[in-house]
Amino acid sequence: MSAEVWASHHLPPDCPSRRTFADVCRKIPGAVRLGKAWIVEREAWTEARRPKPRLSSVPTVRAPRSIDEEIRDAGFRLTGST
């Protein structure tokens, strides 16, 4: 067995069980199944287990608008001054 691969009988340190290993391997392109055993390159395993970047939760900021535009868009009417 090459040191460049993980296998069902030689699990990576971040994998708790053979079942978890098999579940992840099914989703990795290039992982090979030999009977009940799976073999995957270490680099592919690391890439598949890397956390995906989260979308930013910062709201988009729009350009400042005039008070008159805000009032009109809110459904209020502008009337003449009294």
FIPA-205964 format. One record per atom (N, C-alpha, C): residue number from 1; residue in one letter; x, y, z. Coordinates in Angstrom, 1 decimal. Each point is the difference from the previous one (the first is absolute). Layout:
BEGIN
@k:NUM r:A x:X y:Y z:Z
...
***
This chain:
BEGIN
@k:1 r:M x:0.9 y:-1.2 z:0.0
@k:1 r:M x:-0.9 y:1.2 z:0.0
@k:1 r:M x:0.9 y:1.2 z:0.0
@k:2 r:S x:-0.3 y:0.9 z:-0.9
@k:2 r:S x:0.8 y:1.3 z:-0.1
@k:2 r:S x:-0.3 y:0.9 z:1.1
@k:3 r:A x:0.9 y:0.8 z:0.4
@k:3 r:A x:-0.2 y:1.0 z:1.1
@k:3 r:A x:-0.8 y:1.2 z:-0.6
@k:4 r:E x:-0.3 y:0.0 z:-1.3
@k:4 r:E x:-0.7 y:1.2 z:-0.6
@k:4 r:E x:-1.5 y:-0.3 z:0.0
@k:5 r:V x:-0.5 y:-1.0 z:0.6
@k:5 r:V x:-1.5 y:-0.3 z:-0.1
@k:5 r:V x:-0.5 y:-0.4 z:1.4
@k:6 r:W x:-1.3 y:0.2 z:0.2
@k:6 r:W x:-0.7 y:-0.5 z:1.1
@k:6 r:W x:-0.9 y:-1.2 z:-0.4
@k:7 r:A x:-0.2 y:-0.9 z:0.8
@k:7 r:A x:-0.8 y:-1.2 z:-0.3
@k:7 r:A x:-0.9 y:-0.4 z:1.1
@k:8 r:S x:-1.0 y:-0.8 z:-0.3
@k:8 r:S x:-0.9 y:-0.4 z:1.1
@k:8 r:S x:0.7 y:-0.7 z:1.2
@k:9 r:H x:1.1 y:-0.7 z:-0.3
@k:9 r:H x:0.7 y:-0.6 z:1.1
@k:9 r:H x:1.1 y:0.9 z:0.6
@k:10 r:H x:0.2 y:1.1 z:-0.6
@k:10 r:H x:1.0 y:1.0 z:0.5
@k:10 r:H x:-0.7 y:1.4 z:0.0
@k:11 r:L x:-0.8 y:0.3 z:0.9
@k:11 r:L x:-0.9 y:1.2 z:0.0
@k:11 r:L x:0.8 y:1.2 z:0.3
@k:12 r:P x:-0.4 y:1.2 z:-0.5
@k:12 r:P x:0.6 y:1.2 z:0.3
@k:12 r:P x:-0.3 y:0.4 z:1.5
@k:13 r:P x:0.8 y:0.8 z:0.6
@k:13 r:P x:-0.2 y:0.3 z:1.4
@k:13 r:P x:-1.3 y:0.8 z:0.3
@k:14 r:D x:-0.5 y:0.7 z:-1.0
@k:14 r:D x:-1.2 y:0.8 z:0.2
@k:14 r:D x:-1.3 y:-0.8 z:-0.3
@k:15 r:C x:0.1 y:-1.3 z:-0.2
@k:15 r:C x:-1.1 y:-0.8 z:-0.4
@k:15 r:C x:-0.3 y:-1.1 z:1.1
@k:16 r:P x:-1.2 y:0.1 z:0.6
@k:16 r:P x:-0.3 y:-0.8 z:1.2
@k:16 r:P x:-0.3 y:-1.5 z:-0.3
@k:17 r:S x:-0.5 y:-0.3 z:-1.3
@k:17 r:S x:-0.4 y:-1.4 z:-0.3
@k:17 r:S x:0.2 y:-0.3 z:-1.4
@k:18 r:R x:-0.1 y:-1.3 z:-0.3
@k:18 r:R x:0.1 y:-0.5 z:-1.4
@k:18 r:R x:-1.3 y:0.5 z:-0.8
@k:19 r:R x:-1.1 y:0.0 z:0.7
@k:19 r:R x:-1.2 y:0.5 z:-0.6
@k:19 r:R x:0.1 y:1.4 z:-0.4
@k:20 r:T x:0.5 y:0.9 z:0.8
@k:20 r:T x:0.1 y:1.4 z:-0.3
@k:20 r:T x:1.0 y:0.1 z:-1.2
@k:21 r:F x:1.1 y:-0.7 z:0.1
@k:21 r:F x:1.0 y:0.0 z:-1.1
@k:21 r:F x:-0.7 y:-0.4 z:-1.3
@k:22 r:A x:-0.8 y:-1.1 z:-0.1
@k:22 r:A x:-0.7 y:-0.4 z:-1.2
@k:22 r:A x:-0.9 y:1.1 z:-0.5
@k:23 r:D x:-0.8 y:0.6 z:0.9
@k:23 r:D x:-1.0 y:1.0 z:-0.3
@k:23 r:D x:0.7 y:1.2 z:-0.7
@k:24 r:V x:1.2 y:0.4 z:0.5
@k:24 r:V x:0.7 y:1.1 z:-0.6
@k:24 r:V x:0.6 y:-0.4 z:-1.3
@k:25 r:C x:0.6 y:-1.2 z:-0.1
@k:25 r:C x:0.6 y:-0.5 z:-1.2
@k:25 r:C x:-1.0 y:0.0 z:-1.2
@k:26 r:R x:-1.2 y:-0.3 z:0.3
@k:26 r:R x:-1.0 y:-0.1 z:-1.1
@k:26 r:R x:-0.2 y:1.4 z:-0.7
@k:27 r:K x:0.4 y:1.0 z:0.7
@k:27 r:K x:-0.2 y:1.4 z:-0.5
@k:27 r:K x:1.3 y:0.5 z:-0.6
@k:28 r:I x:1.1 y:-0.7 z:0.1
@k:28 r:I x:1.3 y:0.5 z:-0.5
@k:28 r:I x:0.3 y:-0.6 z:-1.4
@k:29 r:P x:0.1 y:0.9 z:-1.0
@k:29 r:P x:0.4 y:-0.5 z:-1.3
@k:29 r:P x:1.4 y:-0.7 z:0.1
@k:30 r:G x:0.2 y:-1.1 z:-0.6
@k:30 r:G x:1.3 y:-0.7 z:0.1
@k:30 r:G x:0.1 y:-1.0 z:1.1
@k:31 r:A x:-0.9 y:0.0 z:1.0
@k:31 r:A x:0.1 y:-1.0 z:1.0
@k:31 r:A x:-0.4 y:-1.4 z:-0.7
@k:32 r:V x:0.7 y:-1.0 z:0.5
@k:32 r:V x:-0.2 y:-1.3 z:-0.7
@k:32 r:V x:-0.6 y:-1.0 z:1.1
@k:33 r:R x:-1.0 y:-0.7 z:-0.5
@k:33 r:R x:-0.6 y:-1.1 z:0.9
@k:33 r:R x:0.5 y:-1.3 z:-0.4
@k:34 r:L x:0.6 y:-0.8 z:0.9
@k:34 r:L x:0.4 y:-1.3 z:-0.3
@k:34 r:L x:-0.7 y:-1.0 z:1.0
@k:35 r:G x:-1.1 y:-0.5 z:-0.5
@k:35 r:G x:-0.9 y:-0.8 z:0.8
@k:35 r:G x:-0.7 y:0.9 z:1.1
@k:36 r:K x:0.3 y:-0.3 z:1.3
@k:36 r:K x:-0.5 y:0.9 z:1.0
@k:36 r:K x:0.9 y:1.1 z:0.4
@k:37 r:A x:1.2 y:-0.1 z:-0.5
@k:37 r:A x:1.1 y:1.0 z:0.4
@k:37 r:A x:0.0 y:1.2 z:-1.0
@k:38 r:W x:0.4 y:1.1 z:0.6
@k:38 r:W x:0.2 y:1.2 z:-0.8
@k:38 r:W x:1.4 y:0.5 z:0.1
@k:39 r:I x:0.5 y:0.5 z:-1.1
@k:39 r:I x:1.4 y:0.6 z:0.0
@k:39 r:I x:-0.2 y:1.4 z:-0.7
@k:40 r:V x:0.7 y:1.0 z:0.7
@k:40 r:V x:-0.1 y:1.3 z:-0.5
@k:40 r:V x:1.4 y:0.7 z:0.2
@k:41 r:E x:0.4 y:0.9 z:-0.9
@k:41 r:E x:1.2 y:0.7 z:0.2
@k:41 r:E x:-0.1 y:1.0 z:1.1
@k:42 r:R x:1.0 y:0.2 z:0.8
@k:42 r:R x:0.0 y:0.9 z:1.2
@k:42 r:R x:-0.4 y:1.4 z:-0.4
@k:43 r:E x:0.5 y:0.5 z:-1.1
@k:43 r:E x:-0.3 y:1.3 z:-0.5
@k:43 r:E x:-1.5 y:0.2 z:-0.3
@k:44 r:A x:-0.6 y:-1.0 z:-0.6
@k:44 r:A x:-1.4 y:0.1 z:-0.3
@k:44 r:A x:-0.8 y:-0.1 z:1.2
@k:45 r:W x:0.4 y:-0.8 z:1.0
@k:45 r:W x:-0.7 y:-0.1 z:1.3
@k:45 r:W x:0.1 y:1.3 z:0.7
@k:46 r:T x:1.1 y:0.6 z:0.1
@k:46 r:T x:0.2 y:1.3 z:0.6
@k:46 r:T x:-0.9 y:1.1 z:-0.6
@k:47 r:E x:0.0 y:0.0 z:-1.3
@k:47 r:E x:-0.8 y:1.0 z:-0.7
@k:47 r:E x:-1.5 y:-0.2 z:0.2
@k:48 r:A x:-0.4 y:-1.2 z:0.1
@k:48 r:A x:-1.4 y:-0.3 z:0.2
@k:48 r:A x:-0.5 y:0.3 z:1.4
@k:49 r:R x:0.9 y:-0.1 z:1.0
@k:49 r:R x:-0.3 y:0.3 z:1.4
@k:49 r:R x:0.2 y:1.4 z:0.4
@k:50 r:R x:0.6 y:0.8 z:-0.9
@k:50 r:R x:0.3 y:1.4 z:0.3
@k:50 r:R x:-1.4 y:0.7 z:0.1
@k:51 r:P x:-0.1 y:0.9 z:1.1
@k:51 r:P x:-1.3 y:0.7 z:0.1
@k:51 r:P x:-0.2 y:0.9 z:-1.2
@k:52 r:K x:-1.2 y:0.0 z:-0.4
@k:52 r:K x:-0.4 y:0.9 z:-1.1
@k:52 r:K x:-0.1 y:1.5 z:0.5
@k:53 r:P x:0.4 y:0.9 z:-0.8
@k:53 r:P x:-0.2 y:1.4 z:0.4
@k:53 r:P x:-1.4 y:0.4 z:0.2
@k:54 r:R x:-0.3 y:0.7 z:1.0
@k:54 r:R x:-1.4 y:0.4 z:0.3
@k:54 r:R x:-0.3 y:1.3 z:-0.7
@k:55 r:L x:-1.2 y:0.2 z:-0.4
@k:55 r:L x:-0.4 y:1.3 z:-0.6
@k:55 r:L x:0.0 y:1.1 z:1.1
@k:56 r:S x:0.3 y:1.1 z:-0.5
@k:56 r:S x:0.1 y:1.2 z:0.9
@k:56 r:S x:-1.4 y:0.3 z:0.5
@k:57 r:S x:-0.1 y:0.3 z:1.3
@k:57 r:S x:-1.3 y:0.4 z:0.6
@k:57 r:S x:-0.2 y:1.5 z:0.1
@k:58 r:V x:1.0 y:0.7 z:-0.6
@k:58 r:V x:-0.1 y:1.5 z:0.0
@k:58 r:V x:-1.0 y:0.4 z:-1.1
@k:59 r:P x:-1.0 y:0.8 z:0.4
@k:59 r:P x:-1.0 y:0.4 z:-1.0
@k:59 r:P x:0.7 y:1.0 z:-1.0
@k:60 r:T x:-0.6 y:-0.1 z:-1.2
@k:60 r:T x:0.5 y:1.0 z:-1.0
@k:60 r:T x:-0.4 y:1.4 z:0.3
@k:61 r:V x:0.9 y:0.9 z:-0.2
@k:61 r:V x:-0.3 y:1.4 z:0.3
@k:61 r:V x:-0.4 y:0.7 z:-1.3
@k:62 r:R x:-1.1 y:0.6 z:0.0
@k:62 r:R x:-0.4 y:0.8 z:-1.2
@k:62 r:R x:0.4 y:1.4 z:0.1
@k:63 r:A x:0.0 y:0.7 z:-1.1
@k:63 r:A x:0.4 y:1.4 z:-0.1
@k:63 r:A x:-1.0 y:0.8 z:0.8
@k:64 r:P x:0.5 y:1.0 z:0.7
@k:64 r:P x:-0.9 y:0.9 z:0.8
@k:64 r:P x:-1.1 y:0.7 z:-0.9
@k:65 r:R x:-1.2 y:0.1 z:0.5
@k:65 r:R x:-1.0 y:0.6 z:-0.8
@k:65 r:R x:-0.6 y:1.2 z:0.7
@k:66 r:S x:-0.7 y:0.8 z:-0.7
@k:66 r:S x:-0.6 y:1.2 z:0.7
@k:66 r:S x:-1.1 y:-0.4 z:0.9
@k:67 r:I x:-0.3 y:0.8 z:0.9
@k:67 r:I x:-1.2 y:-0.2 z:0.9
@k:67 r:I x:-1.3 y:-0.1 z:-0.8
@k:68 r:D x:-0.1 y:0.9 z:-1.0
@k:68 r:D x:-1.2 y:-0.1 z:-0.8
@k:68 r:D x:-0.2 y:-1.3 z:-0.7
@k:69 r:E x:1.1 y:-0.6 z:-0.5
@k:69 r:E x:-0.1 y:-1.4 z:-0.6
@k:69 r:E x:-0.4 y:-1.0 z:1.0
@k:70 r:E x:0.6 y:0.1 z:1.2
@k:70 r:E x:-0.4 y:-1.0 z:1.0
@k:70 r:E x:-1.4 y:0.1 z:0.4
@k:71 r:I x:-0.5 y:1.2 z:0.2
@k:71 r:I x:-1.4 y:0.2 z:0.4
@k:71 r:I x:-1.0 y:-0.5 z:-1.1
@k:72 r:R x:0.3 y:0.3 z:-1.3
@k:72 r:R x:-0.8 y:-0.4 z:-1.1
@k:72 r:R x:0.0 y:-1.6 z:-0.1
@k:73 r:D x:1.2 y:-0.6 z:0.2
@k:73 r:D x:0.0 y:-1.5 z:-0.1
@k:73 r:D x:-0.6 y:-0.7 z:1.1
@k:74 r:A x:-0.1 y:0.7 z:1.2
@k:74 r:A x:-0.7 y:-0.5 z:1.1
@k:74 r:A x:-1.5 y:0.1 z:-0.1
@k:75 r:G x:-0.5 y:0.6 z:-1.0
@k:75 r:G x:-1.5 y:0.1 z:-0.3
@k:75 r:G x:-0.6 y:1.3 z:0.5
@k:76 r:F x:0.8 y:0.9 z:0.5
@k:76 r:F x:-0.6 y:1.3 z:0.5
@k:76 r:F x:0.0 y:1.0 z:-1.2
@k:77 r:R x:-0.8 y:1.0 z:0.1
@k:77 r:R x:-0.1 y:1.0 z:-1.0
@k:77 r:R x:0.6 y:1.3 z:0.6
@k:78 r:L x:0.7 y:0.7 z:-0.9
@k:78 r:L x:0.5 y:1.3 z:0.4
@k:78 r:L x:-1.1 y:1.0 z:-0.3
@k:79 r:T x:-0.3 y:0.8 z:0.9
@k:79 r:T x:-1.0 y:1.1 z:-0.2
@k:79 r:T x:0.7 y:1.3 z:0.1
@k:80 r:G x:-0.6 y:1.1 z:-0.4
@k:80 r:G x:0.6 y:1.3 z:0.1
@k:80 r:G x:0.2 y:0.4 z:1.5
@k:81 r:S x:0.9 y:0.9 z:0.2
@k:81 r:S x:0.3 y:0.4 z:1.4
@k:81 r:S x:-1.2 y:0.8 z:0.5
@k:82 r:T x:-0.3 y:-0.1 z:1.3
@k:82 r:T x:-1.1 y:0.7 z:0.6
@k:82 r:T x:0.4 y:1.2 z:0.8
***
